[in-house]
Amino acid sequence: MKLFRRSGKRQKSSECVLRPRATRTALAQGASLPTAAAIERMLRVSNHDIQTGRYRTLLYRFLADNIPVVNACIWTWVRLAAAPGEYEIIDDSSHPAADEAARHLRQMTRNLYATRTGNAVSLVSFLTDFLTCLFRDGLAGGFLTVKKDGSAVDRFVPVDPVDVREDLDSGRKKLLLETDNRTIDLNRPDFYYIPLSNGVSEPLGRSILQAVPFVTYIEQQLVNDMRRASHNAGFQRLHVKITPPERFAGESDSAYIDRINAYFDSTVNMIKSCEVDENPVTWDNVAVSSIGADGSRSSSSSWFVQHRAMVEEICAGTNLAPFLLGYSYGATTTWSNFKFDMVMRQVRSVQAEVSHLLEWIGNVELALAGYSLKCRFNFDNSFSYQALERATVESSQLDSILKLYQNGLLDRETASRKIRDLV
């Protein structure tokens, strides 16, 4: 009897230079060739890469590019932190050159960053790329260049964190940039870098994905196990039974076998060619039934609960509340607002470090342009739905200042300064 099965042979993937056990298992279970090739490219490491920690950055990038929930976590952190903002002159606003200096800084931000093709992009695009490296790789930095005549800042040229390593040979605590033909000492005034959650033991910063790889391996293994189980019994499938026609009187064995095989093939081809909105028409010797596990629905529900727990573990490993990715189950409005405020406090702590970088660039620009002023960069983290709450709080603070002034607890100058700070 002929079997209705998919034609073609499965291709075998080539061996990698260095492949972990998980990768070998995935390939043995029939991983597709593009995925195997991507893993091979990303995990081709040397002993030097392992000693310097370069392999970690390659692994984090592979996780962010190939696991949707990890990519969503990175995307959310970056977009929350890359809020719009602008420069502010922190000296006396009545200074005659304050407005001109502010316009000069806004013009500088339009040409500060350029893509690899040389096209200048906005400050938001610069912050997005910079923060992606910071959250994903744990380190972001670059060189600040000036124009040939020294009149203004030219470009901020970022470096690839995968090429930055700690100096382990000289005994000095410094960073090195390894290029194709030389090694550059990064202990120089035109280089600025920000490590994420750095410490004495981690001068290159700590990626938010550092706590994720083991959990993502379990999550991907769970998905793969469910895929294999569903392929056999996880979902109901059609079972077509064809009763062979009766044998004609005087028909030879070979002629009868050829005739029933031809009838079998024609019936199979008809069912295969049926579209979703078409129905097959056969004689009454064809029966259609379904096969599958009796508890397929309950097993699917159990798998969903387990997979949801793994996904929430990944979100928690990136210091991101699961509700921000849609994994909020029965949360009240008050509790959601509290969790969002908690996340925004973390965002502001990262923005404070990025603000120092932008203030450093802005003050260099002002000094080169001949202004004896200092600047500050402010991120705008306000949202429209918070306008009413913010207005209520500011109104209450204003009333408190006026009452303190009327009761003689504040002098006029101090009260005016506090009111200006609110406005």
Secondary structure, 3 states (H helix, E strand, C coil): CCCCCCCCCCCCCCCCCCCCHHHHHHHHCCCCHHHHHHHHHHCCCCHHHHHHCHHHHHHHHHHHHHCHHHHHHHHHHHHHHCCCEEEEECCCCCCCCHHHHHHHHHHHHHCCEECCCCCEECHHHHHHHHHHHHHHHCEEEEEEEECCCCCCEEEEEECCHHHEEECCCCCCCCEEEECCCCEEECCCCCEEEEECCCCCCCCCCCCCCCCCHHHHHHHHHHHHHHHHHHHHHHCCEEEEEECCCCCCCCCCHHHHHHHHHHHHHHHHHHHHCCCCCCCCCCCCCEEEEEECCCCHHHHHHHHHHHHHHHHHHHHHHCCCCHHHHCCCCCCCHHHHHHHHHHHHHHHHHHHHHHHHHHHHHHHHHHHHHCCCCCEEEEECCCCHHHHHHHHHHHHHHHHHHHHHHHCCCCCHHHHHHHHHHHC
